[in-house]
């Protein structure tokens, strides 16, 4: 990126937030702090009212705005793709708000970009996953949660715990949301458990915002996720699967921590990093007659123990 384009992009970045740190600008454009100071000085000398405060960052004088921004063809297509994703991966309210925002974006596009979007719109589609079950009929959970996060409102939710197989009512302080493996999750401080918990949207049966405001300071949700995934011990697994059974593994292998595979004449050697040997063993049982576990031995022991229990159950059934 040349210097003129970079300075223009810095100006847009300054408009996007109330205060922007010099370190954030340097990281975004992979430049030194000295270069950031020089670019900011160039903006100031050109008449842009940049306000800088040592140790805080840069901001623009209140009321200053750029004229309508011109987007490239690639940026226009990116907006359209995002609209499709938002419509499928978030709730109805969020999708409707994004569509309204998209109309405003289209209004400042040049005629050529508008024509391009009309031509390409029918050639981009996002489908809901067949593996995920529909979420309960909660009215706009994402918008409601985000509103409570910004307003620091305490929430009450009714939740079904899959691991405990029980329903419970929780009073929570919402921290953030994230999307992974076709599901939305809410990270919140649970007052009943006195700790942070992960609530999956499709297991929430009701969600209400309360009048009480919480004062506890919570770290960004990304910090919680980093700690969570560091805590997950991943176990290497290697197995061989017969070529005729391999196609039946489909996308499920990715949920088991699939890493790589080596396709041979009659078999496929597959490598995984799994967070749960118990879950992997149960998945392996689906096609175990066509696969061989190479390692670890602890996985072989788990599968063997399951087979013994199945045999005992079948013998008991025959006797009865």
C-alpha positions in Angstrom: 0.0 0.0 0.0 1.4 3.4 -1.0 1.6 6.3 1.5 -1.4 8.2 0.1 -3.7 5.2 0.3 -2.4 4.4 3.8 -3.1 8.0 5.1 -6.6 7.8 3.6 -7.2 4.5 5.3 -5.9 5.9 8.6 -8.4 8.8 8.3 -11.3 6.3 7.9 -9.9 4.3 10.9 -10.0 7.5 13.0 -13.7 8.0 12.0 -14.6 4.4 13.0 -13.8 4.8 16.7 -13.9 7.6 19.3 -10.2 7.1 20.2 -7.6 5.1 18.1 -4.3 4.1 19.7 -1.1 4.6 17.7 -0.2 0.9 18.4 -3.5 -0.2 16.7 -2.7 1.9 13.5 0.9 0.5 13.5 -0.4 -3.1 13.8 -3.0 -2.7 11.1 -0.6 -1.4 8.5 2.5 -3.2 9.7 4.4 0.0 10.1 6.5 1.6 12.9 5.2 4.0 15.5 7.5 6.7 14.0 5.7 6.2 10.6 2.3 6.5 12.4 3.4 9.8 14.0 4.6 11.1 10.6 1.3 10.1 8.8 -0.8 11.7 11.6 1.2 14.9 11.2 0.5 14.9 7.5 -3.2 14.6 8.2 -3.0 17.5 10.6 -1.1 19.7 8.2 -3.7 19.0 5.5 -6.4 20.5 7.6 -7.9 17.4 9.2 -8.7 18.2 12.9 -6.8 15.4 14.6 -6.7 15.5 18.4 -3.8 13.6 20.1 -3.4 12.9 23.8 -0.2 11.2 25.1 -0.9 7.8 26.5 -4.5 7.8 25.2 -4.5 8.0 21.4 -5.9 10.0 18.5 -9.4 11.2 17.8 -11.2 13.6 15.3 -12.8 16.8 16.4 -16.5 16.3 17.1 -18.6 17.0 14.0 -15.9 16.3 11.4 -16.9 13.8 8.8 -15.6 12.6 5.5 -17.7 13.0 2.3 -19.4 9.8 1.1 -16.9 7.0 0.7 -16.3 5.3 -2.6 -15.9 1.6 -2.5 -14.0 -0.7 -4.9 -15.6 -3.6 -6.7 -14.0 -6.1 -4.4 -15.3 -4.2 -1.3 -18.8 -4.0 -2.7 -18.8 -7.8 -3.3 -17.5 -8.3 0.2 -20.4 -6.3 1.6 -22.9 -8.4 -0.4 -21.3 -11.7 0.8 -21.4 -10.4 4.4 -25.1 -9.6 4.0 -25.8 -13.2 2.9 -23.8 -14.6 5.9 -25.5 -12.3 8.4 -28.9 -13.3 7.1 -28.3 -17.0 7.8 -25.9 -17.0 10.8 -27.7 -14.4 13.0 -31.2 -13.8 14.2 -34.0 -12.1 12.1 -33.6 -8.7 13.8 -29.8 -8.6 13.2 -30.3 -9.7 9.6 -32.9 -7.0 9.0 -30.7 -4.3 10.5 -27.8 -5.3 8.3 -30.0 -5.2 5.2 -31.1 -1.7 6.1 -27.4 -0.7 6.6 -26.6 -2.4 3.2 -29.2 -0.2 1.5 -27.4 2.9 2.8 -24.1 1.5 1.5 -25.6 0.8 -1.9 -26.9 4.4 -2.0 -23.3 5.7 -2.1 -22.0 3.2 -4.7 -21.3 4.2 -8.2 -23.7 3.0 -10.9 -21.1 0.4 -12.1 -20.9 -1.1 -8.6 -24.7 -1.1 -8.2 -25.0 -3.0 -11.5 -22.3 -5.4 -10.4 -24.1 -6.3 -7.2 -27.4 -6.9 -9.1 -25.6 -9.2 -11.4 -23.7 -11.2 -8.8 -26.4 -11.3 -6.0 -28.1 -14.4 -7.4 -24.7 -16.2 -7.6 -24.0 -16.2 -3.9 -25.9 -18.3 -1.5 -25.4 -19.4 2.2 -27.2 -22.5 3.4 -28.0 -23.5 7.0 -26.1 -26.5 8.3 -28.0 -29.8 8.2 -26.1 -30.8 11.3 -27.4 -28.1 13.6 -30.9 -28.2 15.1 -33.0 -25.0 15.0 -32.9 -22.7 18.0 -36.0 -22.4 20.2 -38.4 -19.6 19.4 -36.7 -16.8 21.4 -37.3 -13.3 20.0 -34.1 -11.8 18.7 -31.7 -13.3 21.2 -28.5 -11.9 19.6 -29.8 -8.3 19.5 -31.2 -8.6 23.0 -27.9 -10.0 24.4 -25.7 -7.4 22.6 -28.0 -4.6 24.0 -27.6 -5.9 27.5 -23.8 -6.2 27.1 -23.5 -2.6 26.1 -26.0 -1.5 28.8 -24.5 -3.7 31.5 -27.9 -5.2 32.2 -28.3 -8.4 34.3 -30.3 -11.1 32.4 -32.3 -14.2 33.4 -32.3 -17.2 31.3 -33.7 -20.7 31.3 -31.2 -23.3 30.1 -31.0 -27.0 29.3 -27.6 -28.5 30.3 -26.8 -31.2 27.8 -24.1 -32.8 30.1 -26.3 -32.9 33.2 -29.5 -33.5 31.2 -31.4 -30.9 33.4 -33.1 -27.6 33.1 -32.1 -24.6 35.3 -32.8 -20.9 35.6 -29.7 -18.6 35.8 -29.1 -15.0 36.6 -26.2 -13.9 34.5 -24.0 -10.9 33.6 -23.5 -11.2 29.8 -19.9 -10.8 28.6 -19.9 -11.6 24.9 -21.0 -14.0 22.1 -19.1 -16.1 19.6 -20.0 -18.5 16.7 -18.3 -21.8 16.2 -19.3 -25.2 14.5 -22.7 -23.8 13.3 -23.8 -22.6 16.8 -23.9 -19.2 18.6 -22.7 -19.2 22.2 -23.2 -16.7 25.0 -20.3 -16.2 27.5 -21.6 -14.9 30.8 -20.8 -14.7 34.5 -23.3 -17.0 36.2 -24.2 -15.8 39.7 -25.4 -19.2 40.7 -22.1 -20.9 39.8 -20.0 -17.8 40.8 -18.0 -18.4 37.6 -18.0 -17.8 33.8 -20.2 -20.2 31.7 -20.8 -21.0 28.1 -24.5 -21.0 27.1 -25.3 -22.3 23.6 -28.2 -20.4 22.0 -30.2 -23.5 20.9 -30.3 -24.7 24.5 -31.8 -21.4 25.9 -35.6 -21.7 26.2 -36.1 -18.1 27.5 -34.0 -15.0 27.9 -35.1 -11.8 29.6 -33.3 -8.5 30.4 -33.7 -7.2 33.9 -33.7 -3.7 35.4 -30.6 -4.3 37.5 -27.2 -3.1 36.2 -24.0 -4.9 37.0 -20.8 -3.2 38.0 -18.4 -6.1 37.8 -15.7 -5.5 35.2 -15.4 -8.4 32.7 -12.5 -9.1 30.4 -13.1 -9.2 26.6 -14.7 -12.4 25.4 -11.6 -13.3 23.4 -9.6 -13.6 26.6 -12.1 -16.1 27.9 -11.9 -18.1 24.7 -8.1 -18.1 24.7 -8.0 -19.5 28.3 -10.7 -22.0 27.4 -8.9 -23.5 24.5 -5.5 -23.5 26.3 -7.2 -25.5 29.0 -8.4 -28.2 26.6 -5.8 -30.9 26.4 -5.7 -32.3 22.9 -4.8 -36.0 22.4 -3.2 -37.2 19.1 -5.1 -40.1 17.5 -4.1 -42.0 14.4 -6.2 -44.7 12.7 -6.6 -46.5 9.4 -9.9 -46.6 7.6 -10.8 -48.9 4.7 -11.4 -46.9 1.5 -14.9 -48.2 1.0 -15.9 -46.9 4.5 -14.0 -43.6 4.3 -16.7 -41.6 2.4 -19.2 -42.3 5.3 -17.1 -40.2 7.7 -18.1 -37.0 5.9 -18.0 -33.7 7.8 -18.1 -35.5 11.2 -14.3 -36.0 11.1 -13.8 -32.2 11.5 -15.8 -32.3 14.8 -13.4 -35.0 16.0 -10.3 -32.8 15.5 -9.3 -34.0 12.0 -5.8 -32.8 11.1 -4.5 -34.7 8.0 -4.8 -37.9 6.0 -2.7 -40.1 3.8 -4.7 -42.0 1.1 -3.2 -45.3 0.1 -4.4 -48.1 -2.1 -6.9 -49.8 0.1 -6.9 -47.7 3.3 -6.7 -44.1 4.5 -4.4 -43.2 7.4 -6.0 -40.3 9.4 -4.6 -38.1 12.1 -6.6 -36.2 14.7 -6.2 -34.0 17.7 -9.2 -34.7 19.9 -10.2 -33.0 23.2 -12.2 -36.0 24.3 -11.1 -39.7 24.0 -14.5 -40.7 25.3 -16.3 -38.9 22.5 -13.9 -40.1 19.9 -14.3 -43.7 21.1 -18.1 -43.5 20.7 -17.7 -42.0 17.2 -15.3 -44.8 16.3 -17.8 -47.4 17.2 -20.0 -46.3 14.3 -17.5 -47.7 11.8 -15.2 -49.7 13.9 -15.6 -52.9 11.8 -13.8 -51.0 9.0 -11.1 -49.2 10.9 -8.0 -49.9 13.0 -6.7 -47.6 15.8 -3.0 -47.2 15.6 -2.6 -45.0 18.7 -3.0 -44.2 21.5 -3.5 -47.4 23.5 -5.8 -45.5 25.9 -8.3 -45.1 23.1 -8.1 -48.8 22.3 -8.8 -49.6 26.0 -11.9 -47.3 26.0 -13.3 -49.0 22.9 -12.6 -52.4 24.4 -14.4 -51.5 27.6 -17.4 -50.3 25.6 -17.5 -53.5 23.6 -17.4 -55.6 26.9 -20.4 -53.6 28.2 -22.3 -54.0 24.9 -21.7 -57.8 25.0 -22.9 -58.0 28.6 -26.0 -56.0 27.7 -26.8 -58.2 24.7 -26.3 -61.4 26.8 -28.7 -60.1 29.4 -31.2 -59.3 26.7 -31.0 -62.8 25.3 -31.5 -64.4 28.7 -34.6 -62.3 29.3 
